[in-house]
Structures are given as C-alpha cells and as structure tokens.
C-alpha cells in the first residue's frame, strides 16, 4: 500500500505540469483560431495556430509580437496564454536546477530535528517507508556514497528525502549534516566497520545524540565482539537477520519441534549470514529439540568454519556440511539418504539463501523428492507468487523484510519514550562457544 502511495507522489508533479501545459496551449490555440492577431506575424490556419501556440512556451518567444487585433474574447485568451506559458517553462527550469544543485546545500540553514540515514539499501527503504507512514513531515537526509544507486530516485521523489552523495565516515560529510541538531541517526550501510566508525565520529561531534544513534551490524560475530565497546554502549546496535531468525524460531520452529516426539533433523539450505543466524538462534532457543543439522551452501565448509570461529557450534547435535548448489538434485538425494538413516520422518528444511528464486525452485525440487519434508522458504519481500506456490505445495513461506520491520523498535520512529529491548542475546551468552 505504501508503494502505491509512493508512485502517486512521484507522478503528481508530472500530471499537474502536463495538465497545465495542455490547458495553456489550448488557450493560445483557441485565441489564434478565434481571430486574435499579433503585431509581428500573420498566423492563419490550424497548423500555424498550433505551432505558434507551442512557441509561446519558448522563453523569449518566436518574435510574434503582442496581441493587437481581433475579437476581444480571442485576445483575452491569447494574452492569458502569453503570460501563463513562460511561467510554466520557468517553473520547470527552476525545478531542474534545484535537482542539479545539492538539496542539502539549499536547505542547510533550516535543517533541524531531522533523521540522518546512512546508505540507500534495503534496510533504509524499509525504515523510510515505516517512518513516512507515521510522520510525513520529518526531514530525512540520506547519505549514499554511490551517486547512481538505484534507490536514490525513489527516496528523493516518493519519500521526499534529501540526498547527500558521500562517505558517511568522511569528516567533511558529517560536518554538513548538522548533527548537533539531528533528531536521530540510522547507520544502515552494508559495511559494518563503516557503520561503527561513523558512530564513533558522530559521538564526538554530537555527544547529545547518545541513545539516538542506531547501528546495523550484519556480521553476528562482529556485533558480539564489539558489544562492550564505548560505541556500542552509547548507541543501539542491531542485526536485521537476528530479528528475522529469532521470530522464525520462536513462532514457527519451536511449535514444529514440540509436535514431534523425537528430536528433529534440520537442513539449512544456504548458510550465509541469515542461515548462520538461524542456527545461532536454534542453539539458543531450541536447545535439545534437534539432534542433527545438515548445512548446504556453495561455500558451506568455509562458512561453517567462520561460524565455528565467530559463534561456535554446540556439541549436542551431529552436523554434516555439504558444499554444493541448492538446485543440484544429487544434493537432495544425499539428504534423503541421511534422512532415511536418521529414521525417516519429516526433516525441517529452511531454504534461506540470498536468492529468492533459488529458494523457491529448490523447495519445489525437494518437495518432489521428499513429500513429507517440512519446508520453509525465505524471500526478502512478500511475494504473491511464492505464497501461491507455497499454498499449493504445502510449503511455508515468510518474508524477511516483514520480520525485520516487525523487529524495529517503535522508539526509532517516535519523538521519545523508552526503547524496546533488543532481541540480541545477553553478554553472558554472546561469547558462548562449543
């Protein structure tokens, strides 16, 4: 629904200007056809009337002179077009110039009580949509280092954000943001170190922003390793995948485990940051509910080694690590052999790679080979097609974006009030190793 509103916001200026242009052109056209005469040129016929009416929009005109003869009504129409056409043209030129000149430069002095967002990626888009649903007036400044980032146009036109091209860790960029007057800072780039480094600099520039700087750290191990730093204590750090994984385990997997008398076999198809976070939450929240884990990924061995170093595998379950493509039928045949050796049943399979199409395709491939498997398919955004296929095949589908939005604190969008506790583990469990 918010996407539709964004499109309407984007199209409204274009529709207004097109309608005004057509109305003024028709006014001039009607004046010429109605018999109005100009001092410096003879305008006769439909074609010439149409052409010279269009020429009224050219600043400086086409050397027509001024209306000086013909019926009074026709002259009034033509005079109206003479004044209105340059106004429309001039307003279009002003708008174009404003887009070329940095909008922040034009508004730097009144900039106050604004929200600064670092990065123009998916997390920023999720946050801005929620913010605009709650507060349409708040000034939003987005800092993005890539000038041709595909989201910038939507942020600027649909969500009325001011765009600053630059590196959020740059002292020069930070000075332009008037941080001492900012309402909140959301550091949401895809670079964990840049987010933390920018936060450290912001705390020195505007210490009054403490507790109003939110930092996204995608690497779960890195987030935990830096949890006791001064930056982490002064700011709020979150992991979007942790929001989603915690919700998935608590609301879906735990109830599934309770339905089965024996300990389950879990297959993690895709073991990037999301898959690793799911396993971490399984170890934290579903301890003793499963006895085997199969990890499948093109870089499964490397990612498993990284997970073991950063988080640690628990020692109360067996694990099998398979390097391979999720769409390779031989992979699922091997999984089937392990399931049979495990005693059959319904393995829990989480299709959690970063490619939505691959997740759905692999789920359908698995469903044909293992009709009893309990399959969960991840997509970033809610997909009507995925939901339809899931309903037909008995697959469970969920949207990562929806779960991340659900995990965002209400305080991030409001003027004040207490912060909602994060879903991240306590310091006592953050350093857990097998």
C-alpha positions as CSV (number, residue, x, y, z in Angstrom):
1,X,0.0,0.0,0.0
2,X,2.9,2.4,0.8
3,X,4.4,1.5,-2.6
4,X,1.2,2.7,-4.3
5,X,1.3,6.0,-2.4
6,X,5.0,6.5,-3.4
7,X,4.1,6.1,-7.0
8,X,1.3,8.6,-6.7
9,X,3.6,11.0,-5.0
10,X,6.1,10.6,-7.8
11,X,3.6,11.1,-10.6
12,X,1.7,14.0,-9.1
13,X,4.1,16.8,-10.2
14,X,4.3,15.3,-13.7
15,X,0.5,15.1,-14.0
16,X,0.0,18.6,-12.7
17,X,2.5,20.2,-15.1
18,X,1.3,18.2,-18.1
19,X,-2.3,19.3,-17.4
20,X,-1.2,22.9,-17.0
21,X,0.8,22.8,-20.2
22,X,-2.2,21.3,-22.2
23,X,-4.6,23.9,-20.7
24,X,-2.4,26.9,-21.6
25,X,-1.6,25.5,-25.1
26,X,-5.3,25.0,-25.8
27,X,-5.9,28.6,-24.6
28,X,-3.4,30.1,-27.0
29,X,-4.6,27.8,-29.8
30,X,-8.2,28.9,-29.2
31,X,-7.1,32.5,-29.2
32,X,-5.4,32.2,-32.6
33,X,-8.3,30.3,-34.1
34,X,-10.8,32.8,-32.6
35,X,-9.2,35.5,-34.7
36,X,-6.7,37.2,-32.4
37,X,-3.9,39.0,-34.3
38,X,-0.4,39.7,-33.3
39,X,1.7,42.7,-34.3
40,X,4.7,41.0,-35.9
41,X,3.3,38.0,-37.8
42,X,0.3,36.6,-39.6
43,X,-1.0,33.4,-38.1
44,X,-3.5,31.6,-40.2
45,X,-4.9,28.1,-40.2
46,X,-4.9,25.2,-37.7
47,X,-1.3,24.1,-38.3
48,X,0.2,27.6,-37.8
49,X,-2.1,28.3,-34.8
50,X,-1.0,25.0,-33.2
51,X,2.7,25.7,-33.9
52,X,2.8,29.2,-32.6
53,X,0.8,28.3,-29.5
54,X,3.5,25.8,-28.8
55,X,6.1,28.5,-29.4
56,X,4.7,30.6,-26.5
57,X,6.5,28.2,-24.1
58,X,9.9,29.1,-25.5
59,X,11.4,31.8,-23.3
60,X,11.8,34.8,-25.5
61,X,9.0,33.7,-27.8
62,X,9.1,33.3,-31.6
63,X,9.0,37.0,-32.5
64,X,5.3,37.1,-32.7
65,X,4.8,40.5,-31.1
66,X,1.8,41.1,-28.9
67,X,-1.9,40.6,-29.4
68,X,-3.3,43.7,-31.1
69,X,-6.4,42.8,-33.0
70,X,-9.3,40.5,-33.5
71,X,-12.3,39.8,-31.2
72,X,-11.9,40.8,-27.6
73,X,-12.5,37.2,-26.3
74,X,-9.9,35.8,-28.6
75,X,-7.4,38.5,-27.5
76,X,-8.1,37.7,-23.8
77,X,-7.4,34.0,-24.4
78,X,-4.2,34.8,-26.2
79,X,-3.0,37.3,-23.6
80,X,-3.7,34.6,-20.9
81,X,-1.5,32.1,-22.8
82,X,1.2,34.8,-23.3
83,X,1.6,35.2,-19.5
84,X,1.0,31.6,-18.4
85,X,3.2,29.8,-20.8
86,X,6.5,31.4,-19.7
87,X,5.5,30.8,-16.1
88,X,5.2,27.0,-16.7
89,X,8.5,26.9,-18.6
90,X,10.3,28.9,-15.9
91,X,9.0,26.7,-13.1
92,X,10.2,23.6,-14.9
93,X,13.7,25.2,-15.3
94,X,13.8,26.1,-11.6
95,X,12.9,22.6,-10.6
96,X,15.6,21.1,-12.9
97,X,18.2,23.5,-11.4
98,X,17.1,22.5,-7.9
99,X,17.7,18.9,-8.7
100,X,21.2,19.6,-10.1
101,X,22.2,21.7,-7.0
102,X,22.6,19.7,-3.8
103,X,19.2,19.9,-2.0
104,X,21.1,19.9,1.3
105,X,23.0,23.0,0.2
106,X,19.7,24.7,-0.5
107,X,18.3,23.8,2.9
108,X,21.4,23.6,5.1
109,X,20.4,26.6,7.3
110,X,16.9,25.5,8.3
111,X,18.0,21.8,8.7
112,X,16.9,20.8,12.2
113,X,15.3,17.9,14.0
114,X,16.0,15.7,11.1
115,X,16.7,12.0,10.7
116,X,20.0,11.1,9.1
117,X,20.2,7.7,7.2
118,X,23.5,6.2,6.1
119,X,23.1,4.0,3.0
120,X,20.3,3.7,0.4
121,X,19.9,-0.1,0.6
122,X,17.1,-2.4,1.6
123,X,17.2,-1.5,5.3
124,X,17.0,2.2,4.6
125,X,14.0,1.6,2.3
126,X,12.2,-0.4,4.9
127,X,12.8,2.2,7.6
128,X,11.8,5.2,5.4
129,X,8.5,3.6,4.4
130,X,7.6,3.0,8.1
131,X,8.8,6.5,9.1
132,X,6.6,8.1,6.4
133,X,3.6,6.1,7.5
134,X,4.0,7.6,10.9
135,X,5.5,11.0,10.2
136,X,5.1,12.6,6.8
137,X,6.7,15.9,7.8
138,X,10.0,14.8,9.3
139,X,13.0,15.9,7.2
140,X,15.0,12.8,6.1
141,X,18.6,13.1,4.9
142,X,20.1,10.0,3.2
143,X,23.9,9.8,2.8
144,X,24.9,7.4,0.0
145,X,28.4,7.0,-1.5
146,X,27.2,5.7,-4.9
147,X,25.7,8.6,-6.9
148,X,23.8,6.3,-9.2
149,X,22.4,4.0,-6.6
150,X,19.0,2.7,-7.9
151,X,17.1,3.6,-4.8
152,X,18.0,7.3,-4.8
153,X,15.3,8.3,-7.2
154,X,12.6,6.8,-5.2
155,X,14.0,8.2,-2.0
156,X,14.1,11.7,-3.4
157,X,10.8,11.8,-5.3
158,X,8.5,9.4,-3.5
159,X,9.7,9.8,0.1
160,X,10.9,13.4,-0.1
161,X,14.4,12.6,1.2
162,X,17.4,15.0,0.8
163,X,20.3,13.1,-0.8
164,X,23.9,13.7,0.1
165,X,26.4,11.9,-2.0
166,X,29.5,10.9,0.0
167,X,31.0,8.6,2.6
168,X,29.3,8.6,6.0
169,X,32.7,8.2,7.6
170,X,34.1,11.4,6.0
171,X,34.6,14.3,8.4
172,X,33.6,16.7,5.7
173,X,30.3,14.9,5.0
174,X,29.5,14.6,8.7
175,X,30.0,18.4,9.2
176,X,27.4,19.1,6.5
177,X,24.7,17.1,8.3
178,X,24.3,19.5,11.2
179,X,24.3,16.5,13.6
180,X,24.1,18.7,16.7
181,X,20.5,19.5,15.5
182,X,19.6,16.0,14.3
183,X,16.7,14.0,15.8
184,X,18.2,10.5,15.1
185,X,20.9,8.8,13.1
186,X,20.4,5.4,11.5
187,X,23.6,3.8,10.2
188,X,22.4,1.2,7.8
189,X,25.1,0.7,5.1
190,X,26.2,-2.7,4.2
191,X,29.7,-2.1,5.7
192,X,29.7,-3.0,9.4
193,X,33.0,-1.3,10.1
194,X,31.9,1.9,8.3
195,X,28.7,2.0,10.4
196,X,30.7,1.6,13.7
197,X,33.4,4.0,12.6
198,X,30.8,6.7,11.7
199,X,29.1,6.2,15.0
200,X,32.4,6.8,16.9
201,X,32.9,10.1,15.0
202,X,29.3,11.1,15.5
203,X,29.6,10.6,19.2
204,X,32.5,13.1,19.3
205,X,30.7,15.6,17.1
206,X,27.3,15.4,18.8
207,X,27.5,13.5,22.1
208,X,23.9,14.6,22.8
209,X,22.8,12.0,20.2
210,X,23.7,9.1,22.5
211,X,20.9,6.5,22.5
212,X,19.6,8.1,19.3
213,X,22.2,6.5,17.0
214,X,21.2,3.1,15.7
215,X,23.9,0.9,14.1
216,X,23.3,-2.1,11.9
217,X,25.9,-4.8,12.1
218,X,25.2,-7.7,9.8
219,X,28.0,-9.9,11.0
220,X,26.7,-11.6,14.1
221,X,30.2,-12.4,15.5
222,X,31.5,-8.9,14.9
223,X,28.4,-7.5,16.6
224,X,29.1,-9.6,19.7
225,X,32.8,-9.0,19.7
226,X,32.2,-5.2,19.8
227,X,29.3,-5.3,22.2
228,X,31.3,-3.9,25.1
229,X,32.9,-1.1,23.2
230,X,32.2,2.5,24.1
231,X,30.3,3.0,20.8
232,X,28.1,0.0,21.5
233,X,27.3,1.2,25.0
234,X,26.4,4.7,23.8
235,X,24.4,3.7,20.8
236,X,22.0,0.9,19.8
237,X,23.3,-1.9,17.7
238,X,21.0,-4.4,15.9
239,X,21.2,-7.2,13.4
240,X,18.4,-7.4,10.9
241,X,18.9,-11.1,10.3
242,X,18.7,-11.7,14.1
243,X,15.3,-10.0,14.2
244,X,14.0,-12.4,11.5
245,X,15.7,-15.5,12.8
246,X,14.5,-15.0,16.3
247,X,10.9,-14.5,15.1
248,X,11.2,-17.6,12.8
249,X,12.5,-19.9,15.6
250,X,10.1,-18.7,18.2
251,X,6.9,-18.6,16.2
252,X,7.4,-21.4,13.7
253,X,10.2,-23.9,14.5
254,X,9.6,-24.3,18.2
255,X,6.0,-25.3,17.7
256,X,7.1,-27.7,15.0
257,X,9.6,-29.3,17.3
258,X,7.0,-29.7,20.0
259,X,4.7,-31.6,17.6
260,X,7.3,-34.3,17.0
261,X,8.1,-36.8,19.8
262,X,11.7,-37.4,18.6
263,X,14.5,-34.9,18.2
264,X,14.4,-33.4,14.7
265,X,16.8,-33.3,11.8
266,X,17.3,-29.7,10.5
267,X,18.6,-28.8,7.0
268,X,19.9,-25.3,6.5
269,X,19.9,-24.8,2.7
270,X,22.0,-21.6,2.4
271,X,24.5,-20.8,5.1
272,X,25.3,-17.1,4.6
273,X,24.6,-14.6,7.3
274,X,20.9,-15.5,7.6
275,X,21.5,-19.2,7.8
276,X,24.2,-18.7,10.4
277,X,21.9,-16.5,12.4
278,X,19.1,-19.1,12.3
279,X,21.4,-21.8,13.6
280,X,22.6,-19.5,16.4
281,X,19.0,-18.9,17.4
282,X,18.2,-22.6,17.2
283,X,21.1,-23.3,19.5
284,X,19.9,-20.5,21.9
285,X,16.2,-21.1,21.8
286,X,15.7,-24.7,20.8
287,X,18.4,-26.4,22.7
288,X,17.8,-30.2,22.9
289,X,15.0,-30.1,20.3
290,X,17.1,-31.3,17.4
291,X,19.9,-33.8,17.1
292,X,21.3,-33.4,13.5
293,X,22.0,-30.4,11.3
294,X,22.8,-30.6,7.6
295,X,24.4,-27.4,6.2
296,X,24.3,-26.9,2.4
297,X,25.9,-24.0,0.5
298,X,28.3,-23.4,-2.3
299,X,30.7,-22.3,0.3
300,X,29.4,-24.4,3.2
301,X,32.8,-25.6,4.5
302,X,34.2,-22.1,4.6
303,X,31.1,-20.6,6.1
304,X,30.8,-23.3,8.7
305,X,34.4,-22.7,9.7
306,X,33.7,-19.0,10.0
307,X,30.6,-19.7,12.1
308,X,32.5,-22.0,14.4
309,X,35.1,-19.3,15.0
310,X,32.7,-16.4,15.4
311,X,29.8,-18.1,17.3
312,X,30.6,-21.8,17.9
313,X,28.8,-25.0,17.2
314,X,27.1,-26.6,20.2
315,X,28.1,-30.1,21.0
316,X,24.6,-31.7,21.5
317,X,23.9,-32.4,17.8
318,X,25.6,-34.0,14.8
319,X,26.3,-31.9,11.7
320,X,27.0,-32.7,8.1
321,X,28.5,-29.9,5.9
322,X,27.9,-30.2,2.1
323,X,29.4,-27.9,-0.5
324,X,27.1,-27.7,-3.5
325,X,24.4,-25.9,-5.4
326,X,20.9,-25.9,-3.9
327,X,19.5,-26.8,-7.3
328,X,21.6,-29.9,-7.7
329,X,19.3,-32.9,-7.4
330,X,22.2,-35.1,-6.2
331,X,22.4,-32.9,-3.2
332,X,18.9,-33.7,-2.2
333,X,19.3,-37.3,-2.9
334,X,22.2,-37.4,-0.5
335,X,20.0,-35.5,2.1
336,X,17.3,-38.2,1.6
337,X,19.8,-40.9,2.4
338,X,20.8,-39.1,5.6
339,X,17.1,-38.7,6.5
340,X,16.5,-42.4,6.0
341,X,19.5,-43.2,8.1
342,X,18.1,-40.9,10.8
343,X,14.9,-42.9,10.9
344,X,12.8,-41.1,8.2
345,X,10.2,-38.7,9.5
346,X,9.7,-35.1,8.4
347,X,13.0,-33.2,8.3
348,X,12.8,-29.5,8.8
349,X,14.3,-27.7,5.8
350,X,14.9,-24.0,5.7
351,X,15.6,-22.6,2.2
352,X,17.5,-19.5,3.3
353,X,19.9,-18.5,0.6
354,X,20.1,-14.9,-0.6
355,X,18.4,-15.7,-3.9
356,X,14.6,-15.8,-3.6
357,X,14.1,-17.6,-6.9
358,X,16.7,-20.3,-6.0
359,X,15.0,-20.8,-2.6
360,X,11.6,-21.4,-4.2
361,X,13.0,-23.6,-7.0
362,X,15.0,-25.7,-4.6
363,X,11.9,-26.1,-2.4
364,X,9.9,-27.5,-5.3
365,X,12.7,-29.8,-6.3
366,X,12.9,-31.1,-2.7
367,X,9.1,-31.5,-2.5
368,X,9.1,-33.8,-5.5
369,X,11.8,-36.0,-3.9
370,X,10.7,-35.8,-0.2
371,X,7.0,-35.3,0.0
372,X,7.0,-35.4,3.8
373,X,9.6,-32.7,4.4
374,X,8.6,-29.6,6.4
375,X,9.9,-26.9,4.1
376,X,10.3,-23.2,4.9
377,X,11.1,-20.8,2.1
378,X,12.7,-17.4,2.6
379,X,12.2,-14.4,0.4
380,X,13.2,-10.8,1.1
381,X,9.8,-9.3,0.2
382,X,6.4,-10.8,0.4
383,X,5.8,-12.5,-2.9
384,X,2.3,-13.3,-4.1
385,X,3.7,-15.8,-6.5
386,X,5.7,-17.6,-3.7
387,X,2.6,-17.5,-1.5
388,X,0.5,-19.1,-4.2
389,X,3.0,-21.9,-4.9
390,X,3.5,-22.4,-1.2
391,X,-0.2,-22.9,-0.7
392,X,-0.4,-25.4,-3.5
393,X,2.6,-27.5,-2.3
394,X,2.3,-27.2,1.5
395,X,5.5,-25.1,1.8
396,X,5.8,-22.5,4.5
397,X,6.8,-19.1,3.1
398,X,7.9,-16.0,5.0
399,X,9.2,-12.5,4.2
400,X,12.5,-11.4,5.6
401,X,11.5,-7.7,5.2
402,X,8.3,-8.2,7.2
403,X,10.2,-9.9,10.1
404,X,12.8,-7.1,10.1
405,X,10.2,-4.4,10.1
406,X,8.4,-6.2,13.0
407,X,11.6,-6.2,14.9
408,X,12.3,-2.4,14.5
409,X,11.8,-0.6,17.8
410,X,8.8,1.9,18.0
411,X,11.3,4.3,19.5
412,X,13.1,4.6,16.2
413,X,10.1,6.4,14.7
414,X,8.9,8.5,17.6
415,X,10.0,11.6,19.4
416,X,10.8,9.9,22.7
417,X,9.9,7.3,25.1
418,X,11.7,4.2,26.4
419,X,13.5,2.0,24.0
420,X,12.1,-1.5,23.4
421,X,14.7,-4.2,24.4
422,X,16.6,-5.7,21.6
423,X,16.3,-9.4,20.7
424,X,20.1,-9.9,20.8
425,X,21.5,-12.3,23.4
426,X,22.8,-11.2,26.7
427,X,26.5,-10.6,27.2
428,X,26.7,-13.8,29.1
429,X,25.7,-15.9,26.1
430,X,27.3,-13.7,23.5
431,X,30.6,-15.3,23.9
432,X,29.4,-18.9,24.0
433,X,31.5,-21.5,22.3
434,X,31.1,-25.2,21.9
